[in-house]
Amino acid sequence: MDNPIQLNQENLEAIGSRIPVPNYSRSADKSGIVHIGVGGFHRAHLAYYLHQLKNSGDASAWGICGIGLREGDANLHDIFKKQDHLYTLMVKHPDGNIEPEVIGSIVDFKMGTTDPEPVIVRMAHASTKIVSLTITEGGYNFNPTTGEFNFDNPDIQHELQHPDDPKTVYGFLTAALKRRRDAGLPAFTIMSCDNIEHNGDMARKMLLTFAEAQNPDLAQWIAKEVCFPNSMVDRITPVTTPADIETLAENYGVQDAWPVTCEPFLQWVVEDKFSNGRPAFEKVGVQFVPDVGPYEKMKLRLLNAGHSVLGLLGALHGHPTINACIEDELFKNYLRAFLDQEATPILGDIEGIDLEDYKDSLLERFANPNIKDSVSRICSESSAKLPKFLIATIHENLATGGSIKFATLVIAAWCYYSDKQVNQNGKPVEIIDAMQSKLHDGAKESATNPLAFIRLESLFGGLAKNERFEASYTSLLQELYQGVAIKKLMQGMISK
């Protein structure tokens, strides 16, 4: 389409003749939710739910102020400033149809990297009712094996000595909560939207551990006044590509520097525990439950683990995307075997969920050819993901005598991939991981010392000392180093 319209508040009426736009007024003063970690997922999930609610005429007093605590957030901050915090959500259907819509629920965005004060002020303001988080598994600063807080982090050490100069999410939360307490204001809710089992409990444990070391009196107040609801979130949200930006401009006439793409599926299950009120999210499909635990475990052990199974094996074989993996019948059958034989047996019954239907839907979602979720995105930060998604399943099946063979091959593939850093066609693979150097060092040694990689106890716990796992893992790893194709090993697992 000729002359695409630049996305901003002034142009909304003109854009509205081309794609749906917000029908509500937007004010930076109405930011009852402060959200830390404004990535694609947040914009396709919580921000979209609030947008729907506001479009329906509800939640007029609610909006979102985004917060960036990493240098990498500066680019989004600049784009948001130019676009008046508007962005386009592009829902991609399996049949190729794309539904774009301008989302207006984010009304402000502040960076905390150079000057923390404006962020603390916003969080401490009386209008802030909820501080929500999508900071990824690695942002919680815990040891993945012990689950304990990592006080060795230099930024944490800085914050303990300089509470008014925060660097991490914990420093900002304690600084803001202290001001609220001192001003006689009620506490805000801290709501995790990350893929961690019992994410609210984890946020509470980590924050209280930090606060007790920094300010014990404040820690007591937080423990009494702040609610930390657990939640289960779900929507596949691939990284935005230049082609997405081009499609939006050429086909729909909207110039957006950072649209977000996602699948049609959307789910959010939350415990109804809030300190200071919340939007009526149940009106737009959010499910409020007394205990979110079974739903969390289902999603992490099926969807998230399934993604990692496809991602790591697919990366080693050379598949570029998740849908390409599912289009390969061997990968599809291997994933289903893992889900049926290793993940499902440890889940038990989940009220209101038919697990067979849920697994069928996962395969359909992964196969969406219009999403094209890259295996490199799925493999990124595997050291933060796999202990919760996959390695925990191995531990549970070892304890009960269940199957471990499908997951064990994934761990062997992860080791080989971390060592060689190329796929089995000799092409480089992109490795993005905070533990990349440690993973590479352990994997490199595995060619002659097969257990070196899994002796990283912070990731694997005691797997290196388990005879059943050790025997299976060592055999598979040796075959990989001998040049056996990953697909041959996968076929062998299915055939056993």
Backbone hydrogen bonds, N-H to C=O, Kabsch-Sander energy under -0.5 kcal/mol:
donor,donor_aa,acceptor,acceptor_aa,energy
5,I,253,G,-2.9
7,L,255,Q,-2.4
8,N,6,Q,-0.6
11,N,8,N,-0.5
12,L,9,Q,-1.4
15,I,11,N,-2.6
16,G,12,L,-2.3
17,S,14,A,-1.3
18,R,15,I,-2.4
19,I,15,I,-2.3
30,K,27,S,-1.4
31,S,29,D,-1.2
33,I,63,G,-2.3
34,V,130,I,-2.7
35,H,33,I,-0.5
35,H,65,C,-2.3
36,I,34,V,-0.5
36,I,132,S,-2.7
37,G,35,H,-0.6
37,G,67,I,-2.0
38,V,67,I,-0.5
39,G,37,G,-1.8
43,R,39,G,-1.6
44,A,40,G,-1.4
44,A,41,F,-0.6
45,H,41,F,-1.0
45,H,42,H,-0.7
47,A,42,H,-2.1
48,Y,42,H,-0.5
49,Y,45,H,-2.9
50,L,46,L,-2.5
51,H,47,A,-1.9
52,Q,48,Y,-2.6
53,L,49,Y,-2.3
54,K,50,L,-2.7
55,N,51,H,-2.6
56,S,52,Q,-1.5
57,G,54,K,-1.4
58,D,53,L,-1.9
62,W,59,A,-1.7
64,I,105,S,-2.3
65,C,33,I,-2.6
66,G,64,I,-0.6
66,G,108,D,-3.0
67,I,35,H,-2.4
68,G,110,K,-2.5
69,L,67,I,-0.5
73,D,70,R,-2.0
74,A,71,E,-1.8
77,H,73,D,-2.2
78,D,74,A,-2.3
79,I,75,N,-2.2
80,F,76,L,-3.2
81,K,77,H,-2.2
82,K,78,D,-1.9
83,Q,79,I,-2.1
84,D,81,K,-0.9
85,H,80,F,-3.1
86,L,83,Q,-1.7
87,Y,103,I,-1.2
89,L,101,E,-3.1
90,M,88,T,-0.6
90,M,260,V,-3.6
91,V,89,L,-0.7
91,V,99,E,-2.5
92,K,90,M,-0.6
92,K,262,C,-3.1
93,H,91,V,-0.6
93,H,97,N,-3.0
96,G,93,H,-2.0
99,E,91,V,-2.5
101,E,89,L,-1.6
102,V,20,P,-2.7
103,I,87,Y,-3.1
107,V,64,I,-2.7
107,V,105,S,-0.6
108,D,64,I,-1.2
110,K,66,G,-2.7
112,G,68,G,-3.1
120,I,116,P,-2.3
121,V,117,E,-2.8
122,R,118,P,-2.1
123,M,119,V,-2.4
124,A,120,I,-2.5
125,H,121,V,-0.9
125,H,122,R,-0.6
128,T,125,H,-1.7
129,K,32,G,-2.9
129,K,127,S,-0.6
130,I,32,G,-2.1
131,V,189,T,-3.3
132,S,34,V,-2.2
132,S,130,I,-0.5
133,L,191,M,-2.2
134,T,36,I,-2.4
139,G,135,I,-0.6
139,G,136,T,-1.5
140,Y,137,E,-1.3
141,N,138,G,-1.1
143,N,148,E,-2.7
147,G,143,N,-3.1
150,N,141,N,-2.6
151,F,149,F,-1.0
153,N,150,N,-0.9
157,Q,153,N,-2.1
158,H,154,P,-2.2
159,E,155,D,-2.2
160,L,156,I,-2.1
161,Q,157,Q,-1.2
162,H,158,H,-2.1
165,D,162,H,-2.1
172,F,168,T,-2.0
173,L,169,V,-2.4
174,T,170,Y,-2.4
175,A,171,G,-2.0
176,A,172,F,-2.4
177,L,173,L,-2.7
178,K,174,T,-2.3
179,R,175,A,-1.6
180,R,176,A,-2.1
181,R,177,L,-2.7
182,D,178,K,-2.7
183,A,179,R,-1.7
184,G,181,R,-1.4
185,L,180,R,-2.8
189,T,129,K,-2.5
190,I,227,C,-2.4
191,M,131,V,-2.3
191,M,189,T,-0.6
192,S,190,I,-0.6
192,S,229,P,-0.6
193,C,133,L,-2.8
196,I,194,D,-2.1
199,N,196,I,-1.0
202,M,198,H,-2.6
203,A,199,N,-2.4
204,R,200,G,-2.4
205,K,201,D,-2.7
206,M,202,M,-2.6
207,L,203,A,-2.5
208,L,204,R,-2.7
209,T,205,K,-2.1
210,F,206,M,-2.3
211,A,207,L,-3.2
212,E,208,L,-2.6
213,A,209,T,-1.2
214,Q,210,F,-1.7
215,N,211,A,-3.9
219,A,215,N,-2.2
220,Q,216,P,-1.7
221,W,217,D,-1.6
222,I,218,L,-2.7
223,A,219,A,-2.5
224,K,220,Q,-1.5
225,E,221,W,-2.6
226,V,222,I,-2.4
232,M,269,V,-3.1
234,D,267,Q,-2.0
244,D,241,T,-0.7
245,I,241,T,-1.5
246,E,242,P,-2.3
247,T,243,A,-2.7
248,L,244,D,-2.2
249,A,245,I,-1.8
250,E,246,E,-3.2
251,N,247,T,-2.7
252,Y,247,T,-0.6
252,Y,248,L,-1.0
253,G,249,A,-0.9
254,V,248,L,-1.7
255,Q,5,I,-3.1
256,D,254,V,-0.8
260,V,88,T,-2.8
261,T,238,P,-0.5
262,C,90,M,-2.0
263,E,236,I,-1.7
267,Q,234,D,-2.0
269,V,232,M,-2.6
270,V,287,Q,-2.7
271,E,230,N,-2.3
272,D,289,V,-0.8
273,K,271,E,-2.2
276,N,277,G,-0.5
281,F,279,P,-2.2
283,K,280,A,-2.1
284,V,281,F,-2.1
285,G,282,E,-1.2
286,V,281,F,-1.7
287,Q,268,W,-2.5
288,F,286,V,-0.6
289,V,270,V,-2.4
289,V,287,Q,-0.5
295,Y,292,V,-0.6
296,E,292,V,-2.3
297,K,293,G,-2.6
298,M,294,P,-1.9
299,K,295,Y,-2.2
300,L,296,E,-2.8
301,R,297,K,-2.6
302,L,298,M,-1.6
303,L,298,M,-0.5
303,L,299,K,-0.9
304,N,299,K,-2.1
305,A,300,L,-1.6
306,G,302,L,-1.8
307,H,303,L,-2.5
308,S,304,N,-1.9
309,V,305,A,-2.6
310,L,306,G,-2.3
311,G,307,H,-3.0
312,L,308,S,-2.6
313,L,309,V,-1.7
314,G,310,L,-2.6
315,A,311,G,-2.5
316,L,312,L,-1.8
317,H,313,L,-2.0
318,G,314,G,-2.8
319,H,314,G,-2.0
322,I,373,D,-2.9
325,C,321,T,-1.4
326,I,322,I,-2.1
327,E,323,N,-2.0
328,D,324,A,-0.7
328,D,325,C,-1.0
329,E,327,E,-0.8
332,K,328,D,-2.2
333,N,329,E,-2.6
334,Y,330,L,-2.4
335,L,331,F,-2.6
336,R,332,K,-2.2
337,A,333,N,-2.2
338,F,334,Y,-2.4
339,L,335,L,-2.7
340,D,336,R,-2.8
341,Q,337,A,-2.9
342,E,338,F,-2.1
343,A,338,F,-2.0
344,T,339,L,-2.5
346,I,343,A,-1.0
347,L,344,T,-2.1
348,G,344,T,-0.8
353,I,350,I,-2.2
355,L,353,I,-0.8
358,Y,354,D,-2.4
359,K,355,L,-2.5
360,D,356,E,-2.2
361,S,357,D,-2.4
362,L,358,Y,-1.8
363,L,359,K,-1.9
364,E,360,D,-1.8
365,R,361,S,-2.5
366,F,362,L,-3.0
367,A,363,L,-1.4
368,N,365,R,-1.3
371,I,368,N,-1.3
372,K,368,N,-1.1
375,V,320,P,-2.2
378,I,374,S,-1.6
379,C,375,V,-2.4
380,S,376,S,-1.0
381,E,432,I,-4.0
382,S,379,C,-1.1
384,A,381,E,-1.2
385,K,381,E,-1.3
386,L,382,S,-2.8
388,K,385,K,-1.1
389,F,385,K,-2.5
390,L,386,L,-2.1
391,I,386,L,-2.8
392,A,386,L,-0.6
392,A,387,P,-0.7
394,I,390,L,-1.8
395,H,391,I,-2.3
396,E,392,A,-2.1
397,N,393,T,-2.4
398,L,394,I,-2.5
399,A,395,H,-1.9
400,T,396,E,-1.4
401,G,397,N,-1.1
402,G,397,N,-2.1
403,S,341,Q,-0.6
408,T,404,I,-2.3
409,L,405,K,-1.6
410,V,406,F,-1.1
411,I,407,A,-1.7
412,A,408,T,-2.3
413,A,409,L,-2.5
414,W,410,V,-2.2
415,C,411,I,-2.1
416,Y,412,A,-2.4
417,Y,413,A,-2.7
418,S,414,W,-2.3
419,D,415,C,-1.9
420,K,416,Y,-2.8
421,Q,417,Y,-1.9
423,N,427,K,-2.8
424,Q,316,L,-3.2
426,G,423,N,-2.3
429,V,421,Q,-1.7
431,I,429,V,-0.6
432,I,430,E,-0.6
433,D,431,I,-0.6
436,Q,433,D,-1.9
439,L,435,M,-2.9
440,H,436,Q,-2.7
441,D,437,S,-2.5
442,G,438,K,-2.4
443,A,439,L,-2.6
444,K,440,H,-2.9
445,E,441,D,-1.6
446,S,442,G,-0.7
446,S,443,A,-0.8
447,A,444,K,-0.9
448,T,445,E,-1.3
449,N,445,E,-2.5
452,A,449,N,-2.4
455,R,451,L,-0.7
455,R,452,A,-0.7
456,L,453,F,-1.3
457,E,455,R,-1.9
459,L,456,L,-2.2
460,F,456,L,-2.4
461,G,457,E,-1.9
463,L,460,F,-1.6
464,A,454,I,-0.6
465,K,462,G,-1.8
466,N,463,L,-1.6
467,E,465,K,-0.7
470,E,466,N,-3.1
471,A,467,E,-2.4
472,S,468,R,-1.8
473,Y,469,F,-3.1
474,T,470,E,-2.5
475,S,471,A,-1.8
476,L,472,S,-2.0
477,L,473,Y,-2.7
478,Q,474,T,-2.3
479,E,475,S,-1.7
480,L,476,L,-2.0
481,Y,477,L,-2.3
482,Q,478,Q,-1.3
483,G,480,L,-1.6
484,V,479,E,-2.5
488,K,485,A,-0.5
489,L,485,A,-1.8
490,M,486,I,-2.5
491,Q,487,K,-2.4
492,G,488,K,-2.0
493,M,489,L,-1.9
494,I,490,M,-2.1
495,S,491,Q,-2.0
496,K,492,G,-1.1
